[in-house]
Amino acid sequence: MKTINVELGDRSYPIYIGQKLLSDKSIIKKHVTSKQVLIITNEVIAPYYLDLLLSNLSDKQVETLILPDGEKTKSLEHLNIIISRLLKNKFSRTCTLIALGGGVVGDLTGFAAACYQRGVKFIQVPTTLLAQVDSSVGGKTAVNHPLGKNMIGAFYQPISVIADTSVISTLPGRELSAGLAEVIKYGLIRDKKFFEWLQKNISKLINRDEAALAYAIERSCINKAEVVAEDETESGVRAILNLGHTFGHAIETALEYKEWLHGEAIGCGLLMAADLSYRLGYLNEATVATIESILMEAGLPVKNHPRVTMQKMLENMKVDKKAKDGVLYFILLESIGKAVITADIKTEMLEETINKYLSRG
């Protein structure tokens, strides 16, 4: 087992990474000190791992809430369902919430923990690659709105993250590829050596090689933890973690959070960000082609979804969280391993990038 600490003073917390951690009672018992526990999961994950987690909490007053699968669950409606369950069972402010699932469950549970009685403890137990390397770490919690992704939320840190790498074995292929989008992102924004390692080992990751996956998860979490420790609330450098997300979130909103997984939209967004970086003179064509190649090897889309139009992309970008006083900021690449934040983007140039990756039926 590897342990990585997210250094945030008195709110610091560990990320545990390793095989069979859900079977290790000592980890859960170390962090669940309250009597009342609510486990929030979804209908896909529950049959695999809920009973295993419950067996580690037999001495607690445990409630379980099984939600529908999918991005549509990340809503105010389902947030209210969680809060209602807590109130109905008279949970106090000393209770602990446990998120057992992917990014949707983690974001929703974290936001519920931030809201209930002005804040209760919660633990992330991520069960997808994307959640293990990205969404479970850093304290970004939120729900979606029909007009924008993650527009209602809070920065609220968990007390621990338990990343059991053995759960990757049950992950569908699309979910695995979706997680690799965020893994590749870390190499692109600040870790050139890791990106070069990914180029050599992407096939091992696709084939679920245990050692390769463990290393990729560890490197990703180290990168995320270092950035979060430097800028917890995204007032500066943490924004680089959003490489490809301005494009990706616009795609997801256009699709009403259906049809594509989050990581698939981000994968396409990474390539669009690389293309825009080329148009600004940061990257050359060969580097953009290199990025496109690794995304394709990872099984990620390199063309936009056929239902997404130029108009939808531009409209959705206007309500992106990175817009300030009407000015939209982009995370782009000066080179592989070095990101840059800029607002100096001409509309014509942005439209050229969007147009290049529109599907034509």
C-alpha positions in Angstrom: 0.0 0.0 0.0 1.1 3.5 -0.8 0.1 6.5 1.2 0.1 10.0 -0.2 -0.8 13.0 2.0 -2.7 16.0 0.8 -1.0 18.8 2.9 -3.6 21.3 4.0 -2.6 22.1 7.6 -5.2 20.8 10.1 -7.3 19.6 7.2 -4.6 17.4 5.7 -5.7 13.8 4.8 -4.2 10.6 3.4 -4.8 8.9 0.1 -4.4 5.1 0.4 -3.6 3.3 -2.8 -3.3 -0.5 -3.0 -4.8 -3.9 -3.7 -7.7 -5.2 -1.6 -8.0 -2.2 0.6 -11.8 -2.6 0.9 -11.0 -5.9 2.8 -8.7 -4.0 5.3 -10.9 -3.3 8.3 -8.1 -1.3 10.0 -8.2 1.6 7.4 -12.0 2.1 7.7 -12.0 1.8 11.5 -9.1 4.3 11.7 -11.2 7.0 10.0 -14.8 6.2 11.0 -14.8 7.3 14.6 -18.6 8.2 14.7 -21.4 5.8 15.5 -23.7 6.9 12.7 -22.6 6.2 9.1 -24.4 6.7 5.8 -22.9 4.9 2.8 -24.0 6.4 -0.5 -23.4 4.3 -3.6 -25.2 3.4 -6.9 -27.0 0.5 -8.4 -24.0 -0.6 -10.4 -21.4 -0.6 -7.7 -23.6 -1.8 -4.8 -23.8 -5.5 -5.9 -20.0 -5.7 -6.1 -18.7 -3.8 -3.0 -21.4 -2.7 -0.6 -21.5 -5.9 1.5 -17.7 -5.9 1.7 -17.7 -2.3 3.1 -20.6 -3.1 5.4 -18.7 -6.0 6.9 -16.1 -3.6 8.1 -18.6 -1.4 9.9 -20.6 -4.1 11.8 -20.2 -2.2 15.1 -21.7 1.0 13.7 -25.2 2.4 13.1 -25.1 2.2 9.3 -27.6 3.3 6.7 -27.2 2.7 3.0 -28.5 4.7 0.1 -28.4 3.2 -3.4 -28.8 5.8 -6.2 -29.3 5.5 -10.0 -26.1 5.3 -12.0 -25.1 8.1 -14.4 -24.3 11.8 -14.5 -28.0 12.8 -14.3 -27.9 11.7 -10.6 -25.6 14.6 -9.8 -28.5 16.9 -9.2 -30.2 19.0 -6.5 -33.0 16.4 -6.5 -30.7 13.6 -5.4 -28.9 15.9 -3.0 -32.2 16.4 -1.3 -32.8 12.6 -1.2 -29.5 12.3 0.8 -30.3 15.1 3.1 -33.8 13.7 3.7 -32.3 10.3 4.6 -30.0 11.9 7.1 -32.8 13.8 8.7 -35.2 10.9 8.8 -32.7 8.8 10.6 -31.8 11.6 13.0 -28.1 11.7 12.0 -26.2 14.2 14.2 -23.3 16.5 13.1 -20.8 13.9 14.3 -21.9 11.4 11.6 -19.7 10.2 8.7 -20.7 9.9 5.1 -19.0 7.4 2.8 -19.0 7.8 -0.9 -18.7 4.3 -2.5 -18.6 4.9 -6.3 -17.2 7.0 -9.1 -17.1 10.7 -9.6 -20.8 11.3 -9.5 -21.3 9.6 -6.2 -18.2 11.2 -4.8 -19.1 14.8 -5.8 -22.7 14.4 -4.7 -21.8 12.8 -1.3 -19.1 15.5 -0.7 -21.6 18.3 -1.4 -24.1 16.7 0.9 -21.5 16.4 3.6 -20.6 20.1 3.1 -24.3 21.1 3.5 -25.6 18.9 6.2 -25.7 20.8 9.5 -23.0 23.1 8.0 -20.5 20.3 7.5 -20.0 16.6 8.5 -17.1 14.2 7.9 -17.0 12.2 4.7 -14.7 9.5 3.2 -14.1 8.9 -0.5 -13.9 5.3 -1.6 -13.6 5.7 -5.4 -14.4 2.7 -7.6 -13.5 4.1 -11.0 -10.1 5.0 -12.4 -11.2 8.5 -13.0 -12.4 9.0 -9.5 -9.2 7.4 -8.0 -6.9 9.7 -9.9 -8.9 12.9 -10.0 -12.4 13.6 -8.6 -11.9 11.9 -5.2 -8.9 14.1 -4.4 -8.9 17.8 -3.7 -12.3 18.6 -2.2 -14.2 19.8 -5.2 -17.9 18.8 -4.6 -20.8 19.8 -6.7 -24.0 19.0 -8.5 -25.0 19.9 -12.1 -27.5 22.4 -13.5 -29.2 22.0 -16.9 -27.4 25.2 -17.9 -23.9 24.2 -16.7 -21.9 21.4 -15.2 -20.7 21.6 -11.5 -22.2 25.1 -11.1 -23.6 24.4 -7.6 -21.0 23.2 -5.1 -18.4 23.8 -2.5 -14.7 23.2 -1.7 -15.0 20.6 1.0 -12.2 18.1 1.8 -12.7 14.4 2.8 -11.0 13.0 5.8 -9.4 10.2 3.7 -9.4 8.6 0.3 -9.3 4.8 0.0 -8.3 3.9 -3.6 -8.6 0.1 -3.9 -6.9 -0.7 -7.2 -8.3 -4.2 -7.4 -11.7 -2.7 -8.3 -10.4 -1.7 -11.7 -10.8 -5.4 -12.7 -14.6 -5.0 -12.7 -14.5 -1.7 -14.6 -16.1 -1.6 -18.1 -13.7 -0.8 -20.9 -15.3 2.6 -21.6 -14.9 3.6 -17.9 -11.2 2.6 -17.9 -10.6 4.7 -21.0 -12.5 7.6 -19.4 -10.2 7.5 -16.4 -7.1 7.5 -18.7 -8.1 10.9 -20.0 -7.4 12.4 -16.5 -4.2 10.4 -16.2 -2.9 11.7 -19.5 -3.9 15.2 -18.4 -1.4 15.1 -15.5 1.5 14.3 -17.8 0.4 17.1 -20.2 0.1 19.9 -17.6 3.1 19.3 -15.3 4.9 15.9 -15.6 6.6 15.4 -18.9 8.5 12.3 -17.7 5.2 10.7 -16.7 3.7 11.5 -20.1 6.7 9.8 -21.7 6.1 6.8 -19.5 2.5 6.8 -20.6 3.5 6.7 -24.2 5.4 3.5 -23.6 2.9 1.9 -21.3 -0.6 2.9 -22.5 -1.2 -0.6 -23.8 -0.4 -2.0 -20.4 -2.9 0.3 -18.8 -5.6 -0.7 -21.3 -4.9 -4.3 -20.6 -5.1 -3.6 -16.8 -1.6 -4.5 -15.9 -1.6 -4.2 -12.1 1.8 -2.7 -11.7 1.3 -0.2 -14.5 -2.1 0.9 -13.1 -0.7 1.2 -9.6 2.1 3.5 -10.8 -0.3 5.6 -13.0 -2.7 6.1 -10.1 0.2 7.0 -7.7 1.8 9.5 -10.1 -1.6 11.1 -10.8 -2.5 11.4 -7.1 1.0 12.9 -6.3 0.5 15.5 -9.0 -3.0 16.3 -7.9 -2.1 16.5 -4.2 0.8 18.9 -4.8 -1.3 21.3 -6.8 -4.2 21.2 -4.3 -1.8 21.8 -1.4 -0.5 24.9 -3.3 -3.9 26.3 -4.2 -6.9 24.6 -2.5 -9.7 26.9 -3.8 -8.5 27.4 -7.4 -7.5 31.0 -7.1 -4.3 30.4 -9.1 -2.3 27.4 -10.2 -5.0 24.8 -9.5 -6.8 26.0 -12.6 -4.3 24.1 -14.7 -6.1 20.9 -13.6 -8.9 22.0 -15.9 -6.9 21.4 -19.1 -9.5 20.3 -21.7 -12.4 20.9 -19.3 -13.7 24.1 -20.8 -14.3 22.2 -24.0 -15.3 18.9 -22.3 -17.9 20.5 -20.0 -19.4 22.3 -23.0 -19.8 19.0 -24.7 -21.4 17.3 -21.7 -23.9 20.2 -21.2 -24.8 20.1 -24.9 -25.5 16.3 -24.5 -27.5 16.9 -21.4 -25.1 14.7 -19.5 -26.0 11.7 -21.6 -24.3 9.5 -24.2 -20.7 10.3 -23.3 -18.9 9.7 -20.0 -17.2 12.6 -18.4 -13.7 11.3 -19.2 -14.7 10.8 -22.9 -15.7 14.5 -23.2 -12.5 15.5 -21.4 -10.4 13.4 -23.8 -11.8 15.2 -26.8 -11.4 18.5 -24.9 -7.7 17.7 -24.3 -7.1 17.4 -28.0 -9.1 20.6 -28.7 -7.0 22.5 -26.1 -3.9 21.2 -27.8 -5.1 22.4 -31.2 -5.9 25.8 -29.8 -2.4 25.9 -28.2 -1.0 25.1 -31.7 -3.0 28.0 -33.2 -1.5 30.3 -30.6 2.0 29.2 -31.6 2.7 27.3 -28.4 2.8 23.7 -29.8 3.8 22.4 -33.2 1.7 20.1 -35.4 3.9 17.1 -34.4 3.1 17.6 -30.7 -0.6 17.9 -31.4 -0.4 14.7 -33.4 1.5 13.0 -30.5 -1.3 14.0 -28.1 -4.0 12.7 -30.6 -2.2 9.4 -30.9 -2.1 8.6 -27.2 -5.7 9.6 -26.8 -6.7 7.3 -29.6 -4.6 4.5 -28.0 -6.4 5.1 -24.8 -9.7 4.5 -26.5 -10.9 8.1 -26.3 -12.8 10.1 -28.9 -10.8 12.6 -31.0 -13.9 14.0 -32.7 -16.9 15.7 -31.1 -20.2 14.0 -30.6 -22.5 14.2 -33.7 -25.2 16.0 -31.7 -22.9 18.8 -30.6 -22.9 22.0 -32.7 -20.7 25.1 -32.9 -23.6 27.2 -31.4 -24.0 24.8 -28.4 -20.3 24.8 -27.7 -20.0 28.6 -27.7 -23.2 29.1 -25.6 -22.1 26.6 -23.0 -18.6 28.1 -22.7 -20.1 31.4 -21.8 -21.3 29.9 -18.4 -18.0 28.1 -17.7 -16.7 28.6 -14.1 -13.4 29.9 -15.5 -15.2 32.9 -17.0 -14.5 36.1 -15.0 -16.4 39.3 -15.6 -17.4 38.0 -19.0 -13.9 37.0 -20.0 -13.3 33.2 -20.6 -10.0 31.9 -19.5 -8.5 28.8 -21.1 -5.9 26.3 -19.8 -3.6 25.6 -22.7 -0.1 24.0 -23.2 3.1 25.8 -23.8 4.7 22.4 -24.2 4.2 18.9 -23.0 4.6 19.1 -19.2 3.9 22.9 -19.0 0.4 24.5 -18.9 -0.5 28.1 -19.2 -3.6 30.1 -18.3 -4.7 32.7 -20.9 -7.7 34.8 -21.9 -6.1 36.2 -25.0 -8.1 34.1 -27.5 -9.7 35.5 -30.6 -13.2 34.3 -31.3 -12.2 33.3 -34.9 -9.4 31.1 -33.6 -11.6 29.4 -31.0 -14.2 28.7 -33.7 -11.6 27.2 -36.0 -10.6 24.7 -33.3 -14.2 23.8 -32.5 -15.0 23.5 -36.2 -12.0 21.2 -36.8 -13.3 18.6 -34.3 -17.1 18.8 -35.1 -18.4 15.5 -36.4 -20.0 15.6 -39.8 -22.5 12.8 -39.4 
